[in-house]
Amino acid sequence: MFDEVLQDNPHPALSDSLLNITQEKQAQIERLTYNYFLKLKKICNTEQRKKLKILMHEVFAPRPGENASRKMPPPPPDGQRPPGPPPDRH
């Protein structure tokens, strides 16, 4: 798609077509991810679901400057994080 920018006579229709394909593929990824986590939640016990909620917040919560319209649970209070590596502080 971006190669068209460098062409002497770019074809906007080609870029639009490629953009549509990209959007369709991204939507498929989002659906697969959603369905995966639904299946994962079903096999978790109550304690695992709590940890899954914390993990999903850490992974999917918007970072500064990202679109904040995604609804995610608030971060857990200190001391309630599941075991694992410390958060990335970069």
PDB file as gemmi writes it, atoms N, CA and C in Angstrom:
CRYST1    1.000    1.000    1.000  90.00  90.00  90.00 P 1                      
ATOM      1  N   MET A   1       0.832  -1.186   0.000  1.00  0.00           N  
ATOM      2  CA  MET A   1       0.000   0.000   0.000  1.00  0.00           C  
ATOM      3  C   MET A   1       0.881   1.256   0.000  1.00  0.00           C  
ATOM      4  N   PHE A   2       1.902   1.260   0.847  1.00  0.00           N  
ATOM      5  CA  PHE A   2       2.720   2.462   0.947  1.00  0.00           C  
ATOM      6  C   PHE A   2       3.679   2.618  -0.221  1.00  0.00           C  
ATOM      7  N   ASP A   3       3.914   1.543  -0.965  1.00  0.00           N  
ATOM      8  CA  ASP A   3       4.729   1.659  -2.179  1.00  0.00           C  
ATOM      9  C   ASP A   3       4.057   2.573  -3.200  1.00  0.00           C  
ATOM     10  N   GLU A   4       2.740   2.636  -3.149  1.00  0.00           N  
ATOM     11  CA  GLU A   4       2.012   3.500  -4.077  1.00  0.00           C  
ATOM     12  C   GLU A   4       2.387   4.970  -3.894  1.00  0.00           C  
ATOM     13  N   VAL A   5       2.729   5.357  -2.685  1.00  0.00           N  
ATOM     14  CA  VAL A   5       3.115   6.747  -2.422  1.00  0.00           C  
ATOM     15  C   VAL A   5       4.316   7.131  -3.273  1.00  0.00           C  
ATOM     16  N   LEU A   6       5.224   6.191  -3.492  1.00  0.00           N  
ATOM     17  CA  LEU A   6       6.460   6.478  -4.214  1.00  0.00           C  
ATOM     18  C   LEU A   6       6.287   6.439  -5.727  1.00  0.00           C  
ATOM     19  N   GLN A   7       5.162   5.978  -6.195  1.00  0.00           N  
ATOM     20  CA  GLN A   7       4.914   5.917  -7.637  1.00  0.00           C  
ATOM     21  C   GLN A   7       4.687   7.316  -8.208  1.00  0.00           C  
ATOM     22  N   ASP A   8       5.060   7.486  -9.493  1.00  0.00           N  
ATOM     23  CA  ASP A   8       4.827   8.778 -10.155  1.00  0.00           C  
ATOM     24  C   ASP A   8       3.344   9.090 -10.259  1.00  0.00           C  
ATOM     25  N   ASN A   9       2.547   8.075 -10.531  1.00  0.00           N  
ATOM     26  CA  ASN A   9       1.097   8.226 -10.634  1.00  0.00           C  
ATOM     27  C   ASN A   9       0.419   7.226  -9.703  1.00  0.00           C  
ATOM     28  N   PRO A  10       0.347   7.548  -8.418  1.00  0.00           N  
ATOM     29  CA  PRO A  10      -0.250   6.591  -7.485  1.00  0.00           C  
ATOM     30  C   PRO A  10      -1.728   6.329  -7.796  1.00  0.00           C  
ATOM     31  N   HIS A  11      -2.165   5.118  -7.531  1.00  0.00           N  
ATOM     32  CA  HIS A  11      -3.548   4.713  -7.760  1.00  0.00           C  
ATOM     33  C   HIS A  11      -4.246   4.602  -6.410  1.00  0.00           C  
ATOM     34  N   PRO A  12      -5.027   5.620  -6.034  1.00  0.00           N  
ATOM     35  CA  PRO A  12      -5.718   5.568  -4.742  1.00  0.00           C  
ATOM     36  C   PRO A  12      -6.623   4.345  -4.597  1.00  0.00           C  
ATOM     37  N   ALA A  13      -7.204   3.879  -5.693  1.00  0.00           N  
ATOM     38  CA  ALA A  13      -8.098   2.715  -5.611  1.00  0.00           C  
ATOM     39  C   ALA A  13      -7.334   1.476  -5.142  1.00  0.00           C  
ATOM     40  N   LEU A  14      -6.087   1.333  -5.581  1.00  0.00           N  
ATOM     41  CA  LEU A  14      -5.276   0.194  -5.157  1.00  0.00           C  
ATOM     42  C   LEU A  14      -4.984   0.287  -3.664  1.00  0.00           C  
ATOM     43  N   SER A  15      -4.618   1.473  -3.211  1.00  0.00           N  
ATOM     44  CA  SER A  15      -4.368   1.659  -1.780  1.00  0.00           C  
ATOM     45  C   SER A  15      -5.626   1.401  -0.962  1.00  0.00           C  
ATOM     46  N   ASP A  16      -6.769   1.863  -1.442  1.00  0.00           N  
ATOM     47  CA  ASP A  16      -8.036   1.621  -0.734  1.00  0.00           C  
ATOM     48  C   ASP A  16      -8.344   0.132  -0.657  1.00  0.00           C  
ATOM     49  N   SER A  17      -8.094  -0.576  -1.757  1.00  0.00           N  
ATOM     50  CA  SER A  17      -8.341  -2.012  -1.791  1.00  0.00           C  
ATOM     51  C   SER A  17      -7.438  -2.737  -0.789  1.00  0.00           C  
ATOM     52  N   LEU A  18      -6.174  -2.381  -0.772  1.00  0.00           N  
ATOM     53  CA  LEU A  18      -5.240  -2.998   0.167  1.00  0.00           C  
ATOM     54  C   LEU A  18      -5.589  -2.647   1.613  1.00  0.00           C  
ATOM     55  N   LEU A  19      -6.047  -1.430   1.822  1.00  0.00           N  
ATOM     56  CA  LEU A  19      -6.469  -1.029   3.167  1.00  0.00           C  
ATOM     57  C   LEU A  19      -7.658  -1.877   3.628  1.00  0.00           C  
ATOM     58  N   ASN A  20      -8.604  -2.115   2.734  1.00  0.00           N  
ATOM     59  CA  ASN A  20      -9.763  -2.946   3.077  1.00  0.00           C  
ATOM     60  C   ASN A  20      -9.338  -4.364   3.450  1.00  0.00           C  
ATOM     61  N   ILE A  21      -8.390  -4.921   2.705  1.00  0.00           N  
ATOM     62  CA  ILE A  21      -7.886  -6.259   3.010  1.00  0.00           C  
ATOM     63  C   ILE A  21      -7.223  -6.262   4.382  1.00  0.00           C  
ATOM     64  N   THR A  22      -6.429  -5.246   4.657  1.00  0.00           N  
ATOM     65  CA  THR A  22      -5.749  -5.136   5.948  1.00  0.00           C  
ATOM     66  C   THR A  22      -6.762  -5.057   7.083  1.00  0.00           C  
ATOM     67  N   GLN A  23      -7.814  -4.271   6.912  1.00  0.00           N  
ATOM     68  CA  GLN A  23      -8.844  -4.142   7.941  1.00  0.00           C  
ATOM     69  C   GLN A  23      -9.571  -5.465   8.170  1.00  0.00           C  
ATOM     70  N   GLU A  24      -9.845  -6.196   7.103  1.00  0.00           N  
ATOM     71  CA  GLU A  24     -10.510  -7.494   7.234  1.00  0.00           C  
ATOM     72  C   GLU A  24      -9.632  -8.473   8.006  1.00  0.00           C  
ATOM     73  N   LYS A  25      -8.349  -8.487   7.688  1.00  0.00           N  
ATOM     74  CA  LYS A  25      -7.414  -9.387   8.386  1.00  0.00           C  
ATOM     75  C   LYS A  25      -7.308  -9.007   9.860  1.00  0.00           C  
ATOM     76  N   GLN A  26      -7.252  -7.728  10.162  1.00  0.00           N  
ATOM     77  CA  GLN A  26      -7.180  -7.293  11.557  1.00  0.00           C  
ATOM     78  C   GLN A  26      -8.443  -7.674  12.309  1.00  0.00           C  
ATOM     79  N   ALA A  27      -9.595  -7.554  11.666  1.00  0.00           N  
ATOM     80  CA  ALA A  27     -10.854  -7.951  12.295  1.00  0.00           C  
ATOM     81  C   ALA A  27     -10.851  -9.454  12.592  1.00  0.00           C  
ATOM     82  N   GLN A  28     -10.295 -10.260  11.695  1.00  0.00           N  
ATOM     83  CA  GLN A  28     -10.198 -11.699  11.932  1.00  0.00           C  
ATOM     84  C   GLN A  28      -9.305 -11.984  13.145  1.00  0.00           C  
ATOM     85  N   ILE A  29      -8.195 -11.273  13.241  1.00  0.00           N  
ATOM     86  CA  ILE A  29      -7.295 -11.440  14.383  1.00  0.00           C  
ATOM     87  C   ILE A  29      -8.020 -11.097  15.674  1.00  0.00           C  
ATOM     88  N   GLU A  30      -8.771 -10.005  15.675  1.00  0.00           N  
ATOM     89  CA  GLU A  30      -9.509  -9.589  16.878  1.00  0.00           C  
ATOM     90  C   GLU A  30     -10.549 -10.633  17.274  1.00  0.00           C  
ATOM     91  N   ARG A  31     -11.265 -11.187  16.285  1.00  0.00           N  
ATOM     92  CA  ARG A  31     -12.278 -12.216  16.577  1.00  0.00           C  
ATOM     93  C   ARG A  31     -11.629 -13.476  17.140  1.00  0.00           C  
ATOM     94  N   LEU A  32     -10.525 -13.901  16.540  1.00  0.00           N  
ATOM     95  CA  LEU A  32      -9.823 -15.090  17.023  1.00  0.00           C  
ATOM     96  C   LEU A  32      -9.318 -14.885  18.454  1.00  0.00           C  
ATOM     97  N   THR A  33      -8.766 -13.718  18.721  1.00  0.00           N  
ATOM     98  CA  THR A  33      -8.261 -13.418  20.061  1.00  0.00           C  
ATOM     99  C   THR A  33      -9.398 -13.429  21.065  1.00  0.00           C  
ATOM    100  N   TYR A  34     -10.506 -12.792  20.731  1.00  0.00           N  
ATOM    101  CA  TYR A  34     -11.670 -12.754  21.614  1.00  0.00           C  
ATOM    102  C   TYR A  34     -12.164 -14.170  21.918  1.00  0.00           C  
ATOM    103  N   ASN A  35     -12.329 -14.971  20.882  1.00  0.00           N  
ATOM    104  CA  ASN A  35     -12.828 -16.336  21.067  1.00  0.00           C  
ATOM    105  C   ASN A  35     -11.842 -17.187  21.868  1.00  0.00           C  
ATOM    106  N   TYR A  36     -10.552 -16.980  21.669  1.00  0.00           N  
ATOM    107  CA  TYR A  36      -9.546 -17.705  22.426  1.00  0.00           C  
ATOM    108  C   TYR A  36      -9.702 -17.427  23.925  1.00  0.00           C  
ATOM    109  N   PHE A  37      -9.832 -16.143  24.282  1.00  0.00           N  
ATOM    110  CA  PHE A  37      -9.957 -15.800  25.697  1.00  0.00           C  
ATOM    111  C   PHE A  37     -11.292 -16.249  26.284  1.00  0.00           C  
ATOM    112  N   LEU A  38     -12.343 -16.303  25.483  1.00  0.00           N  
ATOM    113  CA  LEU A  38     -13.604 -16.872  25.973  1.00  0.00           C  
ATOM    114  C   LEU A  38     -13.423 -18.347  26.332  1.00  0.00           C  
ATOM    115  N   LYS A  39     -12.760 -19.094  25.450  1.00  0.00           N  
ATOM    116  CA  LYS A  39     -12.515 -20.510  25.714  1.00  0.00           C  
ATOM    117  C   LYS A  39     -11.608 -20.689  26.926  1.00  0.00           C  
ATOM    118  N   LEU A  40     -10.593 -19.859  27.037  1.00  0.00           N  
ATOM    119  CA  LEU A  40      -9.678 -19.932  28.166  1.00  0.00           C  
ATOM    120  C   LEU A  40     -10.414 -19.674  29.476  1.00  0.00           C  
ATOM    121  N   LYS A  41     -11.277 -18.671  29.481  1.00  0.00           N  
ATOM    122  CA  LYS A  41     -12.037 -18.338  30.686  1.00  0.00           C  
ATOM    123  C   LYS A  41     -12.910 -19.516  31.137  1.00  0.00           C  
ATOM    124  N   LYS A  42     -13.473 -20.234  30.184  1.00  0.00           N  
ATOM    125  CA  LYS A  42     -14.365 -21.351  30.515  1.00  0.00           C  
ATOM    126  C   LYS A  42     -13.649 -22.479  31.258  1.00  0.00           C  
ATOM    127  N   ILE A  43     -12.358 -22.642  31.024  1.00  0.00           N  
ATOM    128  CA  ILE A  43     -11.651 -23.744  31.676  1.00  0.00           C  
ATOM    129  C   ILE A  43     -10.959 -23.298  32.968  1.00  0.00           C  
ATOM    130  N   CYS A  44     -11.083 -22.019  33.316  1.00  0.00           N  
ATOM    131  CA  CYS A  44     -10.448 -21.504  34.531  1.00  0.00           C  
ATOM    132  C   CYS A  44     -11.368 -21.666  35.737  1.00  0.00           C  
ATOM    133  N   ASN A  45     -10.752 -21.917  36.890  1.00  0.00           N  
ATOM    134  CA  ASN A  45     -11.519 -21.883  38.126  1.00  0.00           C  
ATOM    135  C   ASN A  45     -11.623 -20.424  38.583  1.00  0.00           C  
ATOM    136  N   THR A  46     -12.288 -20.177  39.699  1.00  0.00           N  
ATOM    137  CA  THR A  46     -12.538 -18.807  40.151  1.00  0.00           C  
ATOM    138  C   THR A  46     -11.245 -18.033  40.370  1.00  0.00           C  
ATOM    139  N   GLU A  47     -10.281 -18.653  41.032  1.00  0.00           N  
ATOM    140  CA  GLU A  47      -9.005 -17.974  41.299  1.00  0.00           C  
ATOM    141  C   GLU A  47      -8.250 -17.691  40.004  1.00  0.00           C  
ATOM    142  N   GLN A  48      -8.271 -18.625  39.066  1.00  0.00           N  
ATOM    143  CA  GLN A  48      -7.612 -18.426  37.779  1.00  0.00           C  
ATOM    144  C   GLN A  48      -8.282 -17.313  36.975  1.00  0.00           C  
ATOM    145  N   ARG A  49      -9.605 -17.212  37.088  1.00  0.00           N  
ATOM    146  CA  ARG A  49     -10.311 -16.133  36.382  1.00  0.00           C  
ATOM    147  C   ARG A  49      -9.891 -14.772  36.909  1.00  0.00           C  
ATOM    148  N   LYS A  50      -9.677 -14.670  38.226  1.00  0.00           N  
ATOM    149  CA  LYS A  50      -9.200 -13.407  38.800  1.00  0.00           C  
ATOM    150  C   LYS A  50      -7.830 -13.055  38.231  1.00  0.00           C  
ATOM    151  N   LYS A  51      -6.960 -14.049  38.149  1.00  0.00           N  
ATOM    152  CA  LYS A  51      -5.621 -13.820  37.596  1.00  0.00           C  
ATOM    153  C   LYS A  51      -5.689 -13.489  36.105  1.00  0.00           C  
ATOM    154  N   LEU A  52      -6.608 -14.140  35.400  1.00  0.00           N  
ATOM    155  CA  LEU A  52      -6.784 -13.863  33.973  1.00  0.00           C  
ATOM    156  C   LEU A  52      -7.228 -12.412  33.775  1.00  0.00           C  
ATOM    157  N   LYS A  53      -8.115 -11.939  34.620  1.00  0.00           N  
ATOM    158  CA  LYS A  53      -8.587 -10.555  34.531  1.00  0.00           C  
ATOM    159  C   LYS A  53      -7.422  -9.577  34.715  1.00  0.00           C  
ATOM    160  N   ILE A  54      -6.576  -9.860  35.693  1.00  0.00           N  
ATOM    161  CA  ILE A  54      -5.406  -9.010  35.925  1.00  0.00           C  
ATOM    162  C   ILE A  54      -4.481  -9.054  34.718  1.00  0.00           C  
ATOM    163  N   LEU A  55      -4.224 -10.246  34.226  1.00  0.00           N  
ATOM    164  CA  LEU A  55      -3.337 -10.404  33.073  1.00  0.00           C  
ATOM    165  C   LEU A  55      -3.875  -9.667  31.849  1.00  0.00           C  
ATOM    166  N   MET A  56      -5.175  -9.815  31.602  1.00  0.00           N  
ATOM    167  CA  MET A  56      -5.759  -9.149  30.439  1.00  0.00           C  
ATOM    168  C   MET A  56      -5.669  -7.637  30.567  1.00  0.00           C  
ATOM    169  N   HIS A  57      -5.821  -7.136  31.782  1.00  0.00           N  
ATOM    170  CA  HIS A  57      -5.670  -5.695  31.967  1.00  0.00           C  
ATOM    171  C   HIS A  57      -4.246  -5.265  31.609  1.00  0.00           C  
ATOM    172  N   GLU A  58      -3.276  -6.028  32.063  1.00  0.00           N  
ATOM    173  CA  GLU A  58      -1.886  -5.675  31.789  1.00  0.00           C  
ATOM    174  C   GLU A  58      -1.557  -5.751  30.305  1.00  0.00           C  
ATOM    175  N   VAL A  59      -2.127  -6.725  29.621  1.00  0.00           N  
ATOM    176  CA  VAL A  59      -1.807  -6.928  28.207  1.00  0.00           C  
ATOM    177  C   VAL A  59      -2.598  -5.993  27.289  1.00  0.00           C  
ATOM    178  N   PHE A  60      -3.892  -5.825  27.580  1.00  0.00           N  
ATOM    179  CA  PHE A  60      -4.760  -5.129  26.637  1.00  0.00           C  
ATOM    180  C   PHE A  60      -5.128  -3.700  27.014  1.00  0.00           C  
ATOM    181  N   ALA A  61      -4.792  -3.245  28.196  1.00  0.00           N  
ATOM    182  CA  ALA A  61      -5.131  -1.866  28.579  1.00  0.00           C  
ATOM    183  C   ALA A  61      -4.364  -0.895  27.696  1.00  0.00           C  
ATOM    184  N   PRO A  62      -5.000   0.174  27.275  1.00  0.00           N  
ATOM    185  CA  PRO A  62      -4.304   1.162  26.442  1.00  0.00           C  
ATOM    186  C   PRO A  62      -3.131   1.774  27.204  1.00  0.00           C  
ATOM    187  N   ARG A  63      -2.086   2.018  26.485  1.00  0.00           N  
ATOM    188  CA  ARG A  63      -0.932   2.693  27.063  1.00  0.00           C  
ATOM    189  C   ARG A  63      -1.051   4.184  26.773  1.00  0.00           C  
ATOM    190  N   PRO A  64      -0.286   5.007  27.470  1.00  0.00           N  
ATOM    191  CA  PRO A  64      -0.378   6.457  27.216  1.00  0.00           C  
ATOM    192  C   PRO A  64      -0.233   6.754  25.723  1.00  0.00           C  
ATOM    193  N   GLY A  65      -1.140   7.553  25.229  1.00  0.00           N  
ATOM    194  CA  GLY A  65      -1.115   7.935  23.820  1.00  0.00           C  
ATOM    195  C   GLY A  65      -1.924   7.019  22.922  1.00  0.00           C  
ATOM    196  N   GLU A  66      -2.369   5.863  23.417  1.00  0.00           N  
ATOM    197  CA  GLU A  66      -3.195   4.963  22.619  1.00  0.00           C  
ATOM    198  C   GLU A  66      -4.660   5.330  22.780  1.00  0.00           C  
ATOM    199  N   ASN A  67      -5.488   4.758  21.948  1.00  0.00           N  
ATOM    200  CA  ASN A  67      -6.926   4.971  22.032  1.00  0.00           C  
ATOM    201  C   ASN A  67      -7.427   4.416  23.361  1.00  0.00           C  
ATOM    202  N   ALA A  68      -7.961   5.254  24.190  1.00  0.00           N  
ATOM    203  CA  ALA A  68      -8.411   4.839  25.516  1.00  0.00           C  
ATOM    204  C   ALA A  68      -9.870   4.413  25.531  1.00  0.00           C  
ATOM    205  N   SER A  69     -10.474   4.191  24.376  1.00  0.00           N  
ATOM    206  CA  SER A  69     -11.895   3.845  24.342  1.00  0.00           C  
ATOM    207  C   SER A  69     -12.144   2.385  24.715  1.00  0.00           C  
ATOM    208  N   ARG A  70     -11.090   1.551  24.747  1.00  0.00           N  
ATOM    209  CA  ARG A  70     -11.288   0.153  25.134  1.00  0.00           C  
ATOM    210  C   ARG A  70     -11.633   0.075  26.609  1.00  0.00           C  
ATOM    211  N   LYS A  71     -12.648  -0.696  26.922  1.00  0.00           N  
ATOM    212  CA  LYS A  71     -13.044  -0.873  28.323  1.00  0.00           C  
ATOM    213  C   LYS A  71     -12.276  -2.050  28.900  1.00  0.00           C  
ATOM    214  N   MET A  72     -11.550  -1.797  29.948  1.00  0.00           N  
ATOM    215  CA  MET A  72     -10.831  -2.841  30.648  1.00  0.00           C  
ATOM    216  C   MET A  72     -11.025  -2.615  32.133  1.00  0.00           C  
ATOM    217  N   PRO A  73     -10.907  -3.662  32.927  1.00  0.00           N  
ATOM    218  CA  PRO A  73     -11.050  -3.485  34.369  1.00  0.00           C  
ATOM    219  C   PRO A  73      -9.928  -2.613  34.906  1.00  0.00           C  
ATOM    220  N   PRO A  74     -10.164  -1.934  36.022  1.00  0.00           N  
ATOM    221  CA  PRO A  74      -9.103  -1.116  36.595  1.00  0.00           C  
ATOM    222  C   PRO A  74      -7.955  -2.008  37.053  1.00  0.00           C  
ATOM    223  N   PRO A  75      -6.759  -1.456  37.139  1.00  0.00           N  
ATOM    224  CA  PRO A  75      -5.636  -2.279  37.588  1.00  0.00           C  
ATOM    225  C   PRO A  75      -5.872  -2.756  39.018  1.00  0.00           C  
ATOM    226  N   PRO A  76      -5.348  -3.925  39.357  1.00  0.00           N  
ATOM    227  CA  PRO A  76      -5.551  -4.454  40.705  1.00  0.00           C  
ATOM    228  C   PRO A  76      -4.758  -3.651  41.730  1.00  0.00           C  
ATOM    229  N   PRO A  77      -5.220  -3.667  42.987  1.00  0.00           N  
ATOM    230  CA  PRO A  77      -4.445  -3.015  44.035  1.00  0.00           C  
ATOM    231  C   PRO A  77      -3.087  -3.694  44.176  1.00  0.00           C  
ATOM    232  N   ASP A  78      -2.103  -2.949  44.662  1.00  0.00           N  
ATOM    233  CA  ASP A  78      -0.772  -3.521  44.859  1.00  0.00           C  
ATOM    234  C   ASP A  78      -0.863  -4.771  45.709  1.00  0.00           C  
ATOM    235  N   GLY A  79      -0.024  -5.735  45.411  1.00  0.00           N  
ATOM    236  CA  GLY A  79       0.000  -6.970  46.166  1.00  0.00           C  
ATOM    237  C   GLY A  79      -0.942  -8.025  45.636  1.00  0.00           C  
ATOM    238  N   GLN A  80      -1.736  -7.716  44.624  1.00  0.00           N  
ATOM    239  CA  GLN A  80      -2.681  -8.695  44.083  1.00  0.00           C  
ATOM    240  C   GLN A  80      -2.311  -9.125  42.673  1.00  0.00           C  
ATOM    241  N   ARG A  81      -1.088  -8.895  42.290  1.00  0.00           N  
ATOM    242  CA  ARG A  81      -0.634  -9.311  40.960  1.00  0.00           C  
ATOM    243  C   ARG A  81      -0.334 -10.807  40.975  1.00  0.00           C  
ATOM    244  N   PRO A  82      -0.614 -11.507  39.874  1.00  0.00           N  
ATOM    245  CA  PRO A  82      -0.233 -12.914  39.827  1.00  0.00           C  
ATOM    246  C   PRO A  82       1.284 -13.029  39.783  1.00  0.00           C  
ATOM    247  N   PRO A  83       1.843 -14.174  40.199  1.00  0.00           N  
ATOM    248  CA  PRO A  83       3.288 -14.315  40.147  1.00  0.00           C  
ATOM    249  C   PRO A  83       3.782 -14.209  38.716  1.00  0.00           C  
ATOM    250  N   GLY A  84       4.936 -13.691  38.545  1.00  0.00           N  
ATOM    251  CA  GLY A  84       5.521 -13.561  37.224  1.00  0.00           C  
ATOM    252  C   GLY A  84       6.606 -12.517  37.246  1.00  0.00           C  
ATOM    253  N   PRO A  85       7.157 -12.206  36.062  1.00  0.00           N  
ATOM    254  CA  PRO A  85       8.235 -11.215  36.022  1.00  0.00           C  
ATOM    255  C   PRO A  85       7.713  -9.837  36.406  1.00  0.00           C  
ATOM    256  N   PRO A  86       8.587  -8.969  36.886  1.00  0.00           N  
ATOM    257  CA  PRO A  86       8.153  -7.617  37.225  1.00  0.00           C  
ATOM    258  C   PRO A  86       7.724  -6.873  35.973  1.00  0.00           C  
ATOM    259  N   PRO A  87       6.875  -5.852  36.109  1.00  0.00           N  
ATOM    260  CA  PRO A  87       6.432  -5.099  34.922  1.00  0.00           C  
ATOM    261  C   PRO A  87       7.605  -4.389  34.268  1.00  0.00           C  
ATOM    262  N   ASP A  88       7.505  -4.216  32.971  1.00  0.00           N  
ATOM    263  CA  ASP A  88       8.522  -3.522  32.194  1.00  0.00           C  
ATOM    264  C   ASP A  88       8.459  -2.031  32.523  1.00  0.00           C  
ATOM    265  N   ARG A  89       9.546  -1.459  32.945  1.00  0.00           N  
ATOM    266  CA  ARG A  89       9.567  -0.055  33.360  1.00  0.00           C  
ATOM    267  C   ARG A  89      10.202   0.856  32.314  1.00  0.00           C  
ATOM    268  N   HIS A  90      10.332   0.404  31.091  1.00  0.00           N  
ATOM    269  CA  HIS A  90      10.966   1.227  30.057  1.00  0.00           C  
ATOM    270  C   HIS A  90      10.076   2.299  29.563  1.00  0.00           C  
TER     271      HIS A  90                                                      
END                                                                             
